Amino acid sequence: MKTGNAYLTLYQNIHRRGQEKRQDSMQSPLFRFAVIADSHIEPEPNGTSTRNNLRNAAVVRMLNAHQPEFVIHCGDILHVPAFGPHFHDAAGISKSIYNALEMPIYSTPGNQDIGDKPSAWMPAPAATPEYTKMYEQHYGPAWQSVVHQGCHFVFINSPILNSGHTIEQEQRVWLDSYLEKAKGERIFLITHYPIFLLDEHEPSHYDNIDEPARGWLLERIDRYGIEAVFAGHVHNFFYTRRKNSDYYILPSTAFVRRDYSELFNIEPGQDAEFGRNEPGKLGFLLVDVLAKGCRPHYVRSYGLTEVADTLPADSLPSSVFCQNGIGLGVTLRHRWFGITTLSANNTTDEFIRKQVRSDYVLEGIWHLGIKTIRVFMDDLYAEDSRQRLALLSSLGYEVHIQSAGLPTNQDIQLITSNASDIHCWEIVLPVEQHSMLLSLLPRLPYRHVRVALAKFENSAQYRHEQINYPHFLAAGFNPGLDNQWIAELIAKTADAPEILNSLVYRTSWSEDPSAFAQATRKQLKDSSLQTIMTASWAPSEPGEFQADDAAITSYVLKLSAAATVPGCKVMLDIFSDLDRGYYPRHGVMDRRYDPRPAGQLMRNVHQLFDRLGEAPVFVSSHTDEHDGWQAQLRAGSKDVILSISGSQGHDVASWLANMDAPNDQLTVIDLQTGQEKTLIWPSGKDAPGAIRNQLKPWQKYLACLS
């Protein structure tokens, strides 16, 4: 094990990486481009637009609203291939749709456009030079480069790879020559077929590039330091990093591949057409190019066929790279990283068991703007999930590891060797072992991560008169019941505050979150200890089902206010639904990782906090049966009100009493939909009534900014 100066070096490396992450997140973009894929535009023999075509026309309007400098299409522009009779008709319709773009669009051919990759096991005819020429008549060169502000965007014809056709060799010669000339500059690669799906050593299947072309491309990516690779074809979102390059596989803008519905441990939704029509899985990328690196944003288009002038909330971008700011963390109860074996399906892969990794938990975290994830020590011991945790950490996310019991030597070694990827280590112990932990912590070779202590609780600690009493296990202190234990911890760490950073408290939705958070801070005011507050809306009985989305959404907004209490971090004890087993309940995401109402609100609150520029700080909150609930926050010179309406609407009179309105205007955000409007500051006795009239017919959850 490392000792002495080696641990100082380790700490310095951690500190430097943290600084780099913060600096990357604060960079202003040099420019923004968009990436779409698999539009599958169809012919219209009867003059009637198909669903695919309407969805793509709506995406064009979204792109125009976002105003990227150009758009990249990763192929499968058309639903009919070049060897079919309707190719030219569909191509004409695609051009009429994309002619509405207010910026240039560049594309690469997909297998639907020019034919499948060369394999006897593919379901369609292989790509040929003749089909490639037909594509080029409508869309320009099948391989090309575009240079924008010193960045090289290199497009390749992937279906033709391994074909042995002359044009394959011509493309290889061109690509090698071009990459050599661009050596040392920033390069992005665009392909239709993903180079690989799960890992670079996977066997050939319908969704990857075969050897030897796969190894040839990977060698070029490594040699020339290609920054990112964008691919389509799979109609689902995947993300990974190999060596120093990021690999993005794009969702479709038209439909989802049915075979990939196996990624979810739940049947396809109602009207989902056996997995084909899952609107929450449709979308595109917006990519901000920074002076160092880039910051992609995933945009869910939700299969919309009409887009008003004001974009729907979920068509606003969510950052793949974590943003700074206060917000709610989540506990990933379900296995968040795992390999799924897709069923043989008679269509794409009939004779093999294709393995894929679901990235929808990660996409859901990105979509809701979550910064902190709480996982178990098991995830650190498993190599595959440990690598994904390291990737998340490199993107700026805070990884919170929870373990139970006194740490073993193996635990300590594992934490130490992965220190740069861990934000906090939460240790759950019964109170009888707290002193043993405190005596152990100073003997650790080096204080490399924050340590939090949680009190272990179970149902055996309580007297139950009934024969079949409910069983439960939990972790966390209670500020009212655990005064003695907490006071002892404060006293024992007074002379060595660095050995313990935080105490974990446990609250439920029967308690007021802000008052609970303030009580913990009052309890710890004479120490350097911080608060980690875990929140649950689990039902009281293991067989009950908590599915009241309105109540959960209200609770999440109150928890968001509590998260702004200085010194307090709030962690939800759930992320996606527990739809079976004990204490079943809705999460902020369903099992398909589409946001529930609480998730939609959470996303919009996080975006609000991020845009404030300064971290909001809790000022006060109050609840009234008629006027609902509201909390007042302050971010620098800005006043922010979070509000839940009561039986008589929102407490607008309190808004007027607590806020200054520059230029006689207020900005109000509907936290359920993400839409906002500017209200005119009224005068006169009925000012609250005038504001309420301006709010109609807005929803229950609002934020008001001065």
ABEGO torsion letter per residue (X at the ends): XBBEAAAAAAAAAAAAAAAAAAAAAABBBABBBBBBBGAGBBBBAAGBBBAAAAAAAAAAAAAAAAGBABBBBAEGABABBAABAAAAAAAAAAAAAAAABABBBBBBBBAAAAEBBBBAABABBBBBAAAAAAAAAAAEBABBBBBBGGBBBBBBBAAABGAGBAAAAAAAAAAAAAAAAABGBBBBBBBABBABAABAABBBBAABBBOAAAAAAAAAAAAAGBABBBBBGAGBBBBBBBEABBBBBBBBAABBBAAAAAABBBBBBBGAGGGABBAAABEBBBBBBBABEBBBBBBBAGGBABBBABBBAAABBBBABBBBEBBBBBBBABBABBBBBBBBAGAABAABBBBBBBAAAAAAAAAAGBABBBBBAAAAABAAAAAAAAAAAAAGBBBBBBBBEBBBAAAAAAAAAAAAABABBBBBBBAAAAAAAAAAAAABABBABBBBBBBBBBAAABBBABABBBBBBBBEBBAAAAAAAAAAAAAAAAABAAABABBBBBBBAABBAAAAAAAAAAAAAABABBBBBBBBABBABAABBBABAAAAAAAAAAAAAAAABBGBBBBBABABBBABEBGBBBBABBAAGBBBAAAAAAAAAAAAAAAAGBBBBBABBBBBAAAEBBBBBBBEABBBBBBBBBAAEBBAAAAAAABBBBGGBBBBBBAAAGBBBBBBBBBEAAAAAAAAAAAOBBBABBBBBX
